[in-house]
Amino acid sequence: MKDKLKSFFTEHWKYMAVSTACKLNIFDHLKELKTAKHLADELSLNEDRLLLLLNALSNAEFLDKTANYFKRNALSELLTENNPESLKYACLNWSGEHLSAWQSLDYSITTGKSSFEEIYGKPFFDFLNDNPEKLHAYHKAMYQYATDDYKKLSDVIDFNKHKSIMDVGGGYGAVLEIIKAKFPSVECVIFDLPKVVEKVTNPNIKKIGGSFFEKIPNQSEAIVLSRVLHDWNDEKAKLILKNSFEALPQNGTLYVIENCSDKIKIDLSLLSLNMTAMCESYERTSAQYISLCENLGFQFNRETKLNELQTILIFKK
């Protein structure tokens, strides 16, 4: 029992070793076998300490080791920059400020407020907006998650019924890329902060910059809110929904994609604690999302399962 506890206390070391390797681009530079000395010279790192990290990564099965040579494997290949299925930025996302917020989780449990905001003096998304490199890394991470999580979206929903779709708070456009690939005739519009949409590279997606807390343009007959509402407390979520309602034409469609805690077998308590610490929010039930939307004038139409985690809640104006 004690051994299990002592091992449990340091489980985060393994993740931090992997995150550090991503930060230093170690996996990107280990396409072929290299010694610690070779890699240290290549990346200007301390050879002795790098060897410790490489051995730790090998023991954690993130590197293959032959004698004194190391090489990335199928697992760490997914943590390289140019892999089309890369999760490198997703890995980096949970270190840094997230860890700081968790270290002060007691503040959130005591007050119900964001420990991140208490530490950094501003809300999480304001912090990102003031730090371009961190904002880019965050949206790269969300893009990587979305590309995988939403890959069956166009198989579940027939978006061809719409002439145009707007992804509100859509980041770098993963959802619209999936829709556009199957339904090329549908006009796809992304709406996010100007500094975010300027980095969307898909030429088939129309880009509009703005804030969903101010005004959402009357641009499309359908709006997608994919994992947006869970980032905000009820007051701010209602404002996003109010602006979405006003942006849609009569009989327009709203698609809300979320991890509805009552629709999955996995307990979301830890994820909700993370949302509390970072954003003063939480993972809601489908009934809570439906209530939020209906209170703003939407009529609930139906729900459909996207994958093991996400549910699509469909509303009409």
Secondary structure, 3 states (H helix, E strand, C coil): CHHHHHHHCCCHHHHHHHHHHHHCCCHHHCCCCEEHHHHHHHHCCCHHHHHHHHHHHHHCCCEEEECCEEEECHHHHCCCCCCCCCCHHHHHHCCCHHHHHHHCHHHHHHHCCCHHHHHHCCCHHHHHHCCHHHHHHHHHHHHHHHHHHCCCHHHHCCHHHCCEEEEECCCCCHHHHHHHHHCCCCEEEEEECHHHHCCCCCCCEEEEECCCCCCCCCCCCEEEEECCHHHCCHHHHHHHHHHHHHHCCCCCEEEEEECCCCCCCCCCHHHHHHHHHHHCCCCCCHHHHHHHHHHCCCEEEEEEECCCCCEEEEEEC
